[in-house]
């Protein structure tokens, strides 16, 4: 089947010029028809978890982790904070819905303190993780808890003090400055979405931005080029080669994946060169 190669870039930063990290997806599309548009849409929009069979749900969960990572890098820097919120044994919520109410109150307290101090409105990206007991699968119950990326001018102590219900502490709140690795928050984002057998839901405040996605480029690569790169690991991992293809950027990671229907695709993770 005849295919053409599409390049799609995700620039993670407040704008394209300020972006210090980008991901590049180079993938084949069969033809300019409805199937092609459906495949491209999967690469350009956040996934949905609802109403899918198990295989599609697994695919969506993997795509969601990648999208979550892009959101994290786009919106947060080493000046921001990672918070873990857990419950004391006697304060555990009866349901995930109750836990979300506690989280919304936590963010309300932070907004109120920020406003009173004349600080900018806080923004966050949060994940709730939990698991009901499933003896048949050997899974123990995991109480709801939260991992939060927060952009906020409050101190760590002020942030931690907001984890309460009507003035009574709900448990432990631990806030730490973010640590970036090669211009990315990938390790932390993966940690926040860890344990794929558990349930996750994530929340983004209104000010959280999607990565900048320039218009896709078709025809920059040929099928033969992609196949050669994908099957030659030395060339695939050649940082100098990718630096020539993307001036001003240096390679973090390159991976290749084969699809029986369409062929090879390549994913790149890159950071801005320091001299840029």
C-alpha positions as a Markdown table, in Angstrom:
| # | Residue | x | y | z |
|---|---|---|---|---|
| 1 | Unk | 0.0 | 0.0 | 0.0 |
| 2 | Unk | 1.3 | 3.4 | -0.9 |
| 3 | Unk | 2.0 | 5.7 | 2.0 |
| 4 | Unk | 3.4 | 9.2 | 2.6 |
| 5 | Unk | 5.3 | 10.4 | 5.7 |
| 6 | Unk | 4.0 | 13.1 | 8.0 |
| 7 | Unk | 6.1 | 15.1 | 10.5 |
| 8 | Unk | 4.3 | 16.6 | 13.5 |
| 9 | Unk | 6.1 | 18.6 | 16.1 |
| 10 | Unk | 5.1 | 19.5 | 19.7 |
| 11 | Unk | 6.9 | 22.5 | 21.1 |
| 12 | Unk | 6.6 | 22.5 | 24.8 |
| 13 | Unk | 6.8 | 26.0 | 26.2 |
| 14 | Unk | 4.9 | 29.3 | 26.7 |
| 15 | Unk | 5.4 | 29.9 | 23.0 |
| 16 | Unk | 7.5 | 28.5 | 20.2 |
| 17 | Unk | 10.5 | 30.7 | 20.8 |
| 18 | Unk | 10.6 | 30.0 | 24.6 |
| 19 | Unk | 10.2 | 26.2 | 24.2 |
| 20 | Unk | 13.1 | 24.4 | 25.6 |
| 21 | Unk | 11.8 | 20.9 | 24.8 |
| 22 | Unk | 10.1 | 19.4 | 21.7 |
| 23 | Unk | 8.8 | 16.0 | 20.5 |
| 24 | Unk | 8.7 | 15.1 | 16.9 |
| 25 | Unk | 6.5 | 12.3 | 15.5 |
| 26 | Unk | 7.3 | 11.0 | 12.0 |
| 27 | Unk | 4.7 | 8.5 | 10.9 |
| 28 | Unk | 3.2 | 7.1 | 7.7 |
| 29 | Unk | -0.3 | 7.8 | 6.5 |
| 30 | Unk | -2.0 | 5.6 | 3.9 |
| 31 | Unk | -3.6 | 8.3 | 1.7 |
| 32 | Unk | -5.5 | 11.5 | 1.9 |
| 33 | Unk | -8.8 | 10.0 | 2.9 |
| 34 | Unk | -10.9 | 9.5 | 6.1 |
| 35 | Unk | -8.6 | 6.8 | 7.4 |
| 36 | Unk | -5.6 | 9.1 | 7.1 |
| 37 | Unk | -7.4 | 11.9 | 8.9 |
| 38 | Unk | -8.4 | 9.5 | 11.7 |
| 39 | Unk | -4.8 | 8.3 | 12.2 |
| 40 | Unk | -3.5 | 11.9 | 12.2 |
| 41 | Unk | -6.2 | 13.0 | 14.7 |
| 42 | Unk | -4.9 | 10.4 | 17.2 |
| 43 | Unk | -1.5 | 12.1 | 17.1 |
| 44 | Unk | -2.7 | 15.7 | 17.4 |
| 45 | Unk | -5.4 | 15.7 | 20.1 |
| 46 | Unk | -5.6 | 14.4 | 23.7 |
| 47 | Unk | -7.1 | 10.9 | 24.1 |
| 48 | Unk | -10.4 | 9.9 | 25.6 |
| 49 | Unk | -10.6 | 7.2 | 28.2 |
| 50 | Unk | -14.3 | 6.6 | 28.0 |
| 51 | Unk | -16.4 | 4.1 | 26.0 |
| 52 | Unk | -13.5 | 2.0 | 24.6 |
| 53 | Unk | -12.8 | -1.7 | 24.6 |
| 54 | Unk | -9.8 | -2.9 | 26.7 |
| 55 | Unk | -7.3 | -2.8 | 23.8 |
| 56 | Unk | -8.3 | 0.7 | 22.8 |
| 57 | Unk | -8.3 | 1.7 | 26.5 |
| 58 | Unk | -4.7 | 0.5 | 26.8 |
| 59 | Unk | -3.8 | 2.5 | 23.8 |
| 60 | Unk | -5.5 | 5.6 | 25.1 |
| 61 | Unk | -3.8 | 5.3 | 28.5 |
| 62 | Unk | -0.4 | 5.1 | 26.8 |
| 63 | Unk | -1.3 | 8.2 | 24.6 |
| 64 | Unk | -2.6 | 10.0 | 27.7 |
| 65 | Unk | 0.8 | 9.5 | 29.5 |
| 66 | Unk | 2.6 | 11.1 | 26.5 |
| 67 | Unk | 0.1 | 14.0 | 26.4 |
| 68 | Unk | 0.4 | 14.5 | 30.1 |
| 69 | Unk | 4.1 | 14.7 | 29.8 |
| 70 | Unk | 3.8 | 17.3 | 27.1 |
| 71 | Unk | 1.4 | 19.4 | 29.2 |
| 72 | Unk | 3.8 | 19.2 | 32.2 |
| 73 | Unk | 6.8 | 20.4 | 30.2 |
| 74 | Unk | 4.8 | 23.1 | 28.4 |
| 75 | Unk | 3.5 | 24.7 | 31.6 |
| 76 | Unk | 6.0 | 24.1 | 34.4 |
| 77 | Unk | 9.6 | 25.0 | 35.1 |
| 78 | Unk | 12.1 | 24.4 | 37.9 |
| 79 | Unk | 10.6 | 27.4 | 39.7 |
| 80 | Unk | 7.3 | 25.5 | 40.2 |
| 81 | Unk | 6.3 | 22.8 | 42.7 |
| 82 | Unk | 5.4 | 19.1 | 42.9 |
| 83 | Unk | 3.0 | 18.3 | 45.7 |
| 84 | Unk | 1.9 | 14.9 | 47.1 |
| 85 | Unk | -1.4 | 14.9 | 49.0 |
| 86 | Unk | -2.3 | 11.8 | 51.1 |
| 87 | Unk | -5.0 | 11.1 | 53.7 |
| 88 | Unk | -4.7 | 10.1 | 57.4 |
| 89 | Unk | -6.4 | 6.8 | 58.1 |
| 90 | Unk | -9.4 | 8.5 | 59.8 |
| 91 | Unk | -9.8 | 11.0 | 57.0 |
| 92 | Unk | -9.9 | 8.8 | 54.0 |
| 93 | Unk | -12.8 | 9.6 | 51.6 |
| 94 | Unk | -15.5 | 7.1 | 50.9 |
| 95 | Unk | -15.4 | 7.6 | 47.1 |
| 96 | Unk | -13.2 | 9.2 | 44.4 |
| 97 | Unk | -15.9 | 11.9 | 44.1 |
| 98 | Unk | -15.4 | 12.9 | 47.7 |
| 99 | Unk | -11.7 | 13.0 | 47.2 |
| 100 | Unk | -12.1 | 15.4 | 44.3 |
| 101 | Unk | -14.2 | 17.7 | 46.5 |
| 102 | Unk | -11.3 | 17.7 | 48.9 |
| 103 | Unk | -8.9 | 18.6 | 46.1 |
| 104 | Unk | -11.1 | 21.4 | 44.8 |
| 105 | Unk | -11.2 | 22.8 | 48.3 |
| 106 | Unk | -7.4 | 22.6 | 48.5 |
| 107 | Unk | -7.1 | 24.6 | 45.3 |
| 108 | Unk | -9.7 | 27.1 | 46.5 |
| 109 | Unk | -7.7 | 27.7 | 49.7 |
| 110 | Unk | -4.6 | 28.3 | 47.5 |
| 111 | Unk | -6.4 | 30.7 | 45.2 |
| 112 | Unk | -7.7 | 32.6 | 48.2 |
| 113 | Unk | -4.3 | 32.9 | 49.9 |
| 114 | Unk | -2.7 | 33.9 | 46.5 |
| 115 | Unk | -5.3 | 36.6 | 46.0 |
| 116 | Unk | -4.9 | 37.9 | 49.5 |
| 117 | Unk | -1.1 | 38.2 | 49.0 |
| 118 | Unk | -1.5 | 39.9 | 45.6 |
| 119 | Unk | 0.0 | 37.0 | 43.7 |
| 120 | Unk | -0.8 | 35.7 | 40.3 |
| 121 | Unk | -3.6 | 33.2 | 39.9 |
| 122 | Unk | -2.2 | 29.6 | 40.5 |
| 123 | Unk | -2.4 | 27.0 | 37.8 |
| 124 | Unk | -2.1 | 23.2 | 38.3 |
| 125 | Unk | -2.0 | 19.9 | 36.7 |
| 126 | Unk | -3.1 | 17.1 | 39.0 |
| 127 | Unk | -3.5 | 13.3 | 39.0 |
| 128 | Unk | -5.6 | 11.3 | 41.4 |
| 129 | Unk | -4.6 | 7.6 | 41.8 |
| 130 | Unk | -6.7 | 5.0 | 43.5 |
| 131 | Unk | -7.7 | 1.3 | 43.3 |
| 132 | Unk | -10.6 | -0.7 | 44.6 |
| 133 | Unk | -9.8 | -4.1 | 46.0 |
| 134 | Unk | -9.9 | -6.9 | 43.5 |
| 135 | Unk | -9.1 | -10.2 | 45.3 |
| 136 | Unk | -9.5 | -12.2 | 42.1 |
| 137 | Unk | -6.7 | -10.2 | 40.5 |
| 138 | Unk | -4.7 | -10.1 | 43.7 |
| 139 | Unk | -5.0 | -6.3 | 43.9 |
| 140 | Unk | -5.3 | -4.5 | 47.2 |
| 141 | Unk | -7.3 | -1.4 | 47.7 |
| 142 | Unk | -5.3 | 1.9 | 47.3 |
| 143 | Unk | -6.8 | 5.0 | 49.0 |
| 144 | Unk | -7.2 | 8.0 | 46.7 |
| 145 | Unk | -4.2 | 10.3 | 46.7 |
| 146 | Unk | -3.0 | 13.2 | 44.5 |
| 147 | Unk | 0.1 | 14.3 | 42.7 |
| 148 | Unk | 0.0 | 17.9 | 41.7 |
| 149 | Unk | 2.2 | 20.2 | 39.6 |
| 150 | Unk | 1.5 | 23.7 | 40.8 |
| 151 | Unk | 2.6 | 27.2 | 39.6 |
| 152 | Unk | 2.1 | 29.5 | 42.5 |
| 153 | Unk | 3.8 | 32.2 | 44.4 |
| 154 | Unk | 3.1 | 30.9 | 47.9 |
| 155 | Unk | 5.8 | 29.3 | 50.0 |
| 156 | Unk | 6.0 | 25.5 | 50.6 |
| 157 | Unk | 4.6 | 25.8 | 54.1 |
| 158 | Unk | 1.7 | 28.0 | 52.9 |
| 159 | Unk | 0.8 | 25.5 | 50.2 |
| 160 | Unk | 1.0 | 22.5 | 52.5 |
| 161 | Unk | -1.3 | 24.2 | 55.1 |
| 162 | Unk | -4.1 | 24.3 | 52.5 |
| 163 | Unk | -4.7 | 20.5 | 52.7 |
| 164 | Unk | -7.5 | 20.5 | 55.2 |
| 165 | Unk | -11.3 | 20.0 | 55.5 |
| 166 | Unk | -13.0 | 22.7 | 57.6 |
| 167 | Unk | -9.8 | 23.5 | 59.3 |
| 168 | Unk | -8.9 | 19.9 | 60.2 |
| 169 | Unk | -5.8 | 18.5 | 58.5 |
| 170 | Unk | -6.6 | 15.7 | 56.0 |
| 171 | Unk | -3.2 | 14.0 | 56.2 |
| 172 | Unk | 0.2 | 14.7 | 54.7 |
| 173 | Unk | 1.0 | 17.3 | 52.1 |
| 174 | Unk | 4.6 | 17.4 | 50.8 |
| 175 | Unk | 5.7 | 20.2 | 48.4 |
| 176 | Unk | 9.1 | 20.2 | 46.6 |
| 177 | Unk | 10.6 | 22.2 | 43.8 |
| 178 | Unk | 10.6 | 20.6 | 40.5 |
| 179 | Unk | 13.7 | 18.9 | 39.2 |
| 180 | Unk | 14.2 | 18.9 | 35.4 |
| 181 | Unk | 16.2 | 16.2 | 33.6 |
| 182 | Unk | 17.5 | 17.2 | 30.1 |
| 183 | Unk | 14.9 | 20.0 | 29.9 |
| 184 | Unk | 12.1 | 17.6 | 30.6 |
| 185 | Unk | 9.8 | 16.5 | 33.4 |
| 186 | Unk | 9.4 | 13.0 | 31.8 |
| 187 | Unk | 10.5 | 11.1 | 34.9 |
| 188 | Unk | 8.1 | 12.9 | 37.2 |
| 189 | Unk | 5.2 | 12.8 | 34.7 |
| 190 | Unk | 5.7 | 9.0 | 34.3 |
| 191 | Unk | 5.8 | 8.7 | 38.1 |
| 192 | Unk | 2.6 | 10.6 | 38.4 |
| 193 | Unk | 0.9 | 8.2 | 35.9 |
| 194 | Unk | 2.6 | 5.1 | 37.3 |
| 195 | Unk | 1.0 | 1.7 | 38.1 |
| 196 | Unk | -1.0 | 1.2 | 34.8 |
| 197 | Unk | -3.3 | -1.4 | 36.6 |
| 198 | Unk | -4.6 | 1.3 | 38.9 |
| 199 | Unk | -7.1 | 4.0 | 38.0 |
| 200 | Unk | -6.0 | 7.5 | 37.2 |
| 201 | Unk | -7.8 | 10.7 | 36.4 |
| 202 | Unk | -6.1 | 14.0 | 35.8 |
| 203 | Unk | -7.3 | 17.6 | 36.1 |
| 204 | Unk | -6.0 | 20.7 | 34.4 |
| 205 | Unk | -6.8 | 24.2 | 35.5 |
| 206 | Unk | -8.1 | 26.7 | 32.9 |
| 207 | Unk | -4.8 | 28.4 | 32.4 |
| 208 | Unk | -2.9 | 25.2 | 31.4 |
| 209 | Unk | -1.8 | 25.5 | 27.8 |
| 210 | Unk | -1.5 | 22.8 | 25.1 |
| 211 | Unk | 2.0 | 22.5 | 23.5 |
| 212 | Unk | 2.5 | 24.6 | 20.4 |
| 213 | Unk | 1.8 | 22.4 | 17.3 |
| 214 | Unk | 3.1 | 23.9 | 14.1 |
| 215 | Unk | 1.3 | 22.7 | 10.9 |
| 216 | Unk | 2.4 | 19.2 | 10.0 |
| 217 | Unk | 4.9 | 18.8 | 7.2 |
| 218 | Unk | 4.4 | 16.1 | 4.6 |
| 219 | Unk | 7.1 | 14.8 | 2.2 |
| 220 | Unk | 10.1 | 15.9 | 4.3 |
| 221 | Unk | 11.0 | 12.3 | 4.7 |
| 222 | Unk | 10.5 | 9.4 | 2.4 |
| 223 | Unk | 9.4 | 5.9 | 3.3 |
| 224 | Unk | 12.9 | 4.6 | 2.4 |
| 225 | Unk | 14.6 | 7.2 | 4.6 |
| 226 | Unk | 12.4 | 6.3 | 7.6 |
| 227 | Unk | 12.9 | 2.5 | 7.1 |
| 228 | Unk | 16.7 | 3.0 | 6.9 |
| 229 | Unk | 16.7 | 5.1 | 10.1 |
| 230 | Unk | 14.4 | 2.7 | 12.0 |
| 231 | Unk | 16.4 | -0.4 | 11.1 |
| 232 | Unk | 19.9 | 1.1 | 11.7 |
| 233 | Unk | 20.1 | 1.9 | 15.4 |
| 234 | Unk | 23.5 | 3.6 | 15.1 |
| 235 | Unk | 22.0 | 6.1 | 12.6 |
| 236 | Unk | 18.7 | 6.4 | 14.6 |
| 237 | Unk | 20.7 | 7.4 | 17.7 |
| 238 | Unk | 23.1 | 9.7 | 15.8 |
| 239 | Unk | 22.8 | 13.0 | 17.6 |
| 240 | Unk | 24.7 | 14.8 | 14.9 |
| 241 | Unk | 22.3 | 13.6 | 12.2 |
| 242 | Unk | 19.2 | 14.9 | 14.0 |
| 243 | Unk | 21.0 | 18.2 | 14.9 |
| 244 | Unk | 21.4 | 18.8 | 11.2 |
| 245 | Unk | 17.7 | 18.0 | 10.6 |
| 246 | Unk | 16.6 | 20.3 | 13.4 |
| 247 | Unk | 19.1 | 23.2 | 13.9 |
| 248 | Unk | 19.2 | 24.5 | 17.4 |
| 249 | Unk | 18.1 | 21.3 | 19.0 |
| 250 | Unk | 19.9 | 18.3 | 20.4 |
| 251 | Unk | 18.7 | 14.7 | 20.8 |
| 252 | Unk | 17.4 | 13.3 | 24.1 |
| 253 | Unk | 16.0 | 10.1 | 22.8 |
| 254 | Unk | 15.0 | 8.5 | 19.5 |
| 255 | Unk | 12.7 | 5.4 | 19.2 |
| 256 | Unk | 11.3 | 3.5 | 16.2 |
| 257 | Unk | 8.1 | 1.4 | 16.1 |
| 258 | Unk | 6.8 | -0.9 | 13.4 |
| 259 | Unk | 3.1 | -1.3 | 12.4 |
| 260 | Unk | 2.1 | -4.3 | 10.3 |
| 261 | Unk | -0.4 | -2.2 | 8.4 |
| 262 | Unk | 1.5 | 1.1 | 7.7 |
| 263 | Unk | 5.2 | 0.4 | 8.4 |
| 264 | Unk | 7.8 | 2.3 | 10.5 |
| 265 | Unk | 7.4 | 5.4 | 12.5 |
| 266 | Unk | 9.9 | 7.4 | 14.5 |
| 267 | Unk | 9.6 | 9.4 | 17.7 |
| 268 | Unk | 12.1 | 12.0 | 18.8 |
| 269 | Unk | 12.6 | 13.8 | 22.1 |
| 270 | Unk | 14.8 | 16.9 | 21.9 |
| 271 | Unk | 16.0 | 19.8 | 24.0 |
| 272 | Unk | 17.1 | 23.3 | 22.9 |
| 273 | Unk | 20.8 | 23.7 | 22.6 |
| 274 | Unk | 22.2 | 25.8 | 25.5 |
| 275 | Unk | 24.0 | 28.1 | 23.1 |
| 276 | Unk | 20.6 | 28.9 | 21.4 |
